[in-house]
Structures are given as C-alpha cells and as structure tokens.
Amino acid sequence: ADRLLHGHGQSCEDMWRLRYGTFERLPDGIVYPSCQEEVIAVVKAATESSTVLVPFGGGTSVTLGLSCPENETRPIVALDMSKMNRIL
C-alpha cells in the first residue's frame, strides 16, 4: 500500500490510473529520513548504487512528478519527507 501511495499524485491522470489500476511502475522502496544526516546518507547510498530518488512531500503532485518512468531500469526509491517536520 505504501508503494502505491508514493507512486502517484493527485492529477486527473493519476486519479484515472488509481481507479483503473493501470500504474506501470511504482517505487521499489520508500525511505523516511528524520534528520539532515539521514538525508545525506540516503543520497550518498543512492548515488553509489545508481538508485533513482523521487522526493515525496505531501503527495499532491499535479505535475506527474511522482510518476515512476516505466522504462527506468534502475531501482526507484521514494524519499518521504514527512518526518522532516521543522525548518532549520
């Protein structure tokens, strides 16, 4: 369920795909960093392993920014920022 939640926004196209189950690709994983050091570690690990990171804030993307390209061969991980709850 988490992969599905992180694999779409709230555009009309996303709502259609959600209703009819036509998502070609969802994130392969989700990480929930809670501090800057964890974000740095995740980005470093993704760079070293050639993993695509997709930032996830509130999940309201209406520009299809959360859509995972179906032809992407590298692993895709959603970087959920919900635990990053303050501005430093």
TAMO-V559267 format. One record per residue. RES is the residue in one letter. PSI is psi in whole degrees, -180 to 180 (* if undefined). OMEGA is omega in whole degrees, 0 to 359 (999 if undefined). D_LAST is the distance of its C-alpha to the last C-alpha in whole Angstrom. Layout:
RES,PSI,OMEGA,D_LAST  RES,PSI,OMEGA,D_LAST
This chain:
A,-38,180,32  D,-39,179,28  R,-40,178,29  L,-45,179,31  L,-39,183,28  H,1,183,26  G,9,179,28  H,162,175,29  G,-142,182,27  Q,31,176,29  S,167,177,31  C,-41,179,35  E,-43,178,35  D,-43,180,33  M,-38,178,35  W,-47,179,38  R,-39,179,37  L,-43,181,36  R,-39,185,39  Y,5,174,41  G,43,184,40  T,31,176,40  F,121,181,36  E,-33,185,38  R,137,175,35  L,163,177,32  P,145,179,29  D,-19,180,30  G,170,180,27  I,137,174,24  V,147,183,21  Y,76,179,18  P,148,180,15  S,1,178,13  C,167,182,10  Q,-40,181,10  E,-39,178,13  E,-38,177,15  V,-45,179,14  I,-44,179,15  A,-41,180,18  V,-46,180,19  V,-41,178,19  K,-46,180,21  A,-40,179,24  A,-41,179,24  T,-45,181,25  E,-29,183,27  S,8,180,29  S,46,178,29  T,138,178,27  V,130,175,26  L,133,176,23  V,113,180,22  P,138,180,19  F,115,179,19  G,-97,180,17  G,-11,179,19  G,16,183,22  T,11,185,24  S,120,176,24  V,10,180,28  T,14,181,28  L,22,180,29  G,-16,179,26  L,-5,181,26  S,134,178,29  C,124,179,30  P,127,183,33  E,-23,181,36  N,5,178,37  E,125,183,34  T,-18,179,36  R,157,175,33  P,146,178,31  I,128,180,28  V,130,175,25  A,131,179,23  L,90,185,19  D,120,185,18  M,13,186,14  S,-25,179,15  K,-5,176,14  M,84,193,10  N,20,176,10  R,157,179,6  I,128,180,4  L,*,999,0
